């Protein structure tokens, strides 16, 4: 599932709104260690472009 989420985000990274939507969907699907790995991958791969969206999307989940 982690690889699938990475693939989807890579394909939609051209559009900010679509990226945010798919990121939030992926966050709901992933659990535990996969979620932590996914967060780091997102920041490493798309942090230069979508850092605010990534941080905000993960903040809601990490607080729970």
Residue pairs with C-beta under 8 A, 6 or more apart in sequence:
1 29
1 30
1 34
2 30
2 34
2 37
2 38
5 26
5 29
5 30
5 38
6 38
6 41
8 22
8 26
9 19
9 22
9 23
9 26
9 42
9 45
9 46
10 45
12 18
12 19
12 22
13 19
13 46
13 49
13 50
16 50
16 53
19 46
19 50
19 53
20 50
20 53
20 57
23 42
23 53
23 54
23 57
24 57
26 38
27 35
27 38
27 57
27 58
27 61
30 38
35 61
39 54
39 58
42 50
42 54
42 58
43 51
43 54
46 54
47 54
